[in-house]
Amino acid sequence: MDILVTKSETSKLGSLDLGNVPFGKNFTDHMLVADYEDGEWKNVEIKPYAPISISPANAAIHYGQSIFEGIKAFRHENGNAFIFRPYDNFKRFNISAERMQMPQVPAEIFIEGMRQLIALDKEWIPVKHDHSLYIRPFMFANDDVIGVKPSDKYKFMIILCPTGPYYAVPMKIYVEEHYVRAVPGGVGYAKAAGNYGSSMYPTNEAKKKGYDQVLWTDAIEHKYLQEFGMMNGFVIIGNTAITPDLGEGTILAGVTRNSVMVILQEMGLKVEERHISIDEVVEAYKSGELKEVFGTGTAATISMIKELRYKELSMLFDTDKWTISPEVKRRLTAIREGKEADVHEWMYKI
Ligand SMILES: Cc1ncc(COP(=O)(O)O)c(C=O)c1O
């Protein structure tokens, strides 16, 4: 598939300090846009980043057919640029598309388009520890018809922004027992925009109580751990790392989650994907066996949790003494930044 490239005449990069940019605010010079119409993808274009025009009757705004991904690219000291596990996000994107009754996006647009776009804006990738280029592919319904039905037209786009460390400080987490993020049979496993919209009210309630994020529990019994805010969660009990299993379709299959499981095993820990109840966590805390609790995700990589609040109990942790999650983060960062061998072939060269 041909990708038409129109280069920007000027660059906004200018005086921007790539070592000190806020997350998600500065977009690169170009973007990718493709249209789905009459049952096929067409008009695949890389062009100067600019606002787009949509109808006030746009179906995504009214009925929520909208999905996205989050991926990172890194530039090594020798100048070579790499994307971290883009095929995993590509597969997950199309799983989300299927659940939301949206068309599949082919690799020649998602992967090849992303590769060409990043190659064009390569100078925007910071070459600094813990810094990267955040890649945001997304697709939304583009019919301009009021009426609940799958759209006939869609737009797929990719935008990019340079980024530094996110959630750098350890977090305080509130165990949520009333609101839910996902239910079996629902859309929890999809990266659908509505999942994020619906999480904002409960998250804000937790913020009012002094917490950074919620730990979602299962929708039926409020007993089993689900996700930690917008991250996958891990608890380390003794020498075992436990993360909630993906079986019921309520949890997003995180690319970082999978990478962290591999690294934990390489470090000699036992890794279990299974149901884990909050009671088991509390018991391990009380017996001194609960070593570390952390979230994983593309934006933050690893977020240590310094307080976990369940009912009246505040489980407090001295994250400065932790060794496992900092080592996982160090190894993962070293692979991404080209300082350790990429034995799993996670890095896709641009
Ligand atoms: C709800 C949710 N869970 C988990 C994750 C972590 O997934 P990944 O490691 O692929 O970024 C994300 C972020 O993408 C997310 O939005």
PDBQT file of the ligand as one rigid body, heavy atoms in Angstrom, charges set to zero:
ROOT
HETATM    1  C1  LIG A 401      -6.115  -0.252  31.411  1.00  0.00    +0.000 C 
HETATM    2  C2  LIG A 401      -4.687  -0.551  31.147  1.00  0.00    +0.000 A 
HETATM    3  N1  LIG A 401      -4.138  -1.628  31.723  1.00  0.00    +0.000 NA
HETATM    4  C3  LIG A 401      -2.848  -1.961  31.517  1.00  0.00    +0.000 A 
HETATM    5  C4  LIG A 401      -2.024  -1.198  30.712  1.00  0.00    +0.000 A 
HETATM    6  C5  LIG A 401      -0.611  -1.601  30.484  1.00  0.00    +0.000 C 
HETATM    7  O1  LIG A 401      -0.453  -2.114  29.197  1.00  0.00    +0.000 OA
HETATM    8  P1  LIG A 401       0.919  -1.952  28.413  1.00  0.00    +0.000 P 
HETATM    9  O2  LIG A 401       1.966  -2.564  29.273  1.00  0.00    +0.000 OA
HETATM   10  O3  LIG A 401       0.715  -2.691  27.140  1.00  0.00    +0.000 OA
HETATM   11  O4  LIG A 401       1.136  -0.503  28.225  1.00  0.00    +0.000 OA
HETATM   12  C6  LIG A 401      -2.562  -0.051  30.113  1.00  0.00    +0.000 A 
HETATM   13  C7  LIG A 401      -1.721   0.809  29.267  1.00  0.00    +0.000 C 
HETATM   14  O5  LIG A 401      -1.606   0.611  28.108  1.00  0.00    +0.000 OA
HETATM   15  C8  LIG A 401      -3.924   0.266  30.321  1.00  0.00    +0.000 A 
HETATM   16  O6  LIG A 401      -4.465   1.333  29.728  1.00  0.00    +0.000 OA
ENDROOT
TORSDOF 0
